């Protein structure tokens, strides 16, 4: 995850919460979410967290975007959402990462709102949703 997210360093403000993630915090996350990894060695990850009305897609990280790993992980997210009885996938992306927004839109996601991190006056994240099933 850290290697895949390294390209955001210096581009997004505030910095990614990944910087504060530890193996122990990832273990705690795995207690309430599904943590998936693709490849051996790992070349992609995603964390799927059940929320009230959506399956939240977080920490989608892919080392080589040209191999279809990201699309495969997003297909897995859709499968898991349907299996768990959710009608929607939701994810957030930082405002600055417009190239990533374009990828999510190509995958069928639509922007539903913008949010602001605590202490900021401007929107810092874009929330996307996709109907599944």
N, C-alpha and C positions, 0 to 999 in steps of 0.2 A: 504494500500500500504506500509506504513512504517513498519508494522509488518512483512509482507512477504519479504521485501527487507532487513530486519535487518541482515540476514545471510550473506549478501555481505560485511557488514561493516568490514573493516580490510583486506578483500580479494582483493578488486579492487582498482586500483589507476589510475586515480583520483577517489575520492568518487562519489557516485551517485548524480545526480542532484536532486533526490527526497528530499535530505536534505534541499534544498532551496525552495521546493514547499510549498505553503501556500494554504489555502482554497480560497483566492482571486485569486491566480495565476491559480488554478484549474478551477475556474469559467471562467477566461479569456480563458483558453485552451478549455473549453467546447463551447466557442463562435466560434471556428474555427475547432473543432474536435468533434468526438463522444466519450463520456466517458461512458463506460458500467461497471456495477457492477453485480455480481452474488451472490445470497443468501440473506437471511435476518435472522441473521446479515450477512454483506458482508464477503464473503470468497474468492472473486476473482474480479479483475478489469483489464480493458484494455482500452487504449486510441487509437482510430483509426483516423489518420490524413490524409486527402487527400493531395497528393503531385502531382507534374507534371505528372508522369507516373505510380505511385504506390500508393496503400493505405498503409500508414506506421503504423505498429503495435508497440505501445509504452507502457511503464509502465504496461506490463503484470505481474500481481502479484497474486499469489495463495497461500493461507494459508496451504492447505492440498493437496499435489500433488497426493495423491492416490485416489481421488474421481472423477477424470475426469473433474474437473472444467476448468483446463487449456486447455484441448482438446476441451471442449465446447466453450470456449471463442475464440479459434483459428478457430473453425468451424463458429462461428458468424462472425469473421473477414473476412473469405472467402465469406460468404453470402453477407456481406455488400460491399465487393470489387466488386463482380459481379453485385449487384444491382446498384452500382454507376458507372459502366462501366469500371472498372479497370481490367487489365489482370494479374497484379502482386501484391502480398503482399511483403512488405519489413520490416525487423526489424534489430536491432542491439543488440549485446550482448557483454559484456566485454570479452576480451581475456582470462582472468583468469577463466571464468566460463565454463570450458570444458564440464561438465556434462549437462549444459543447451544446449550447442551446439549439443550434441548427441540427445537430445529430439527434437530440431528443425529439425535435419536431418531426424529423424524417421517420422516427420510430413510432410516431402517432401520438406523442405527448402534446398537450396544449398548455400554454401559460395560464394560470388561474389567479395568481396574485404575486405581489412582491412584498418581502418582509425586511425588517430593519433589525440588525443586531443591537443589543443593549449598548447605549453610549454613542450611537451614531445617529445623525440627523437625516441621512439619505438611505434609500433602500440598498441593502447589501446582498440579498438573495432573491432568486426567482423560483417560485413554486410551480411545478408542472404536474399534470395529472393525465392519466390515460385509462379509459374504460377497458376492462378485460372480460373475457368470457364469451 
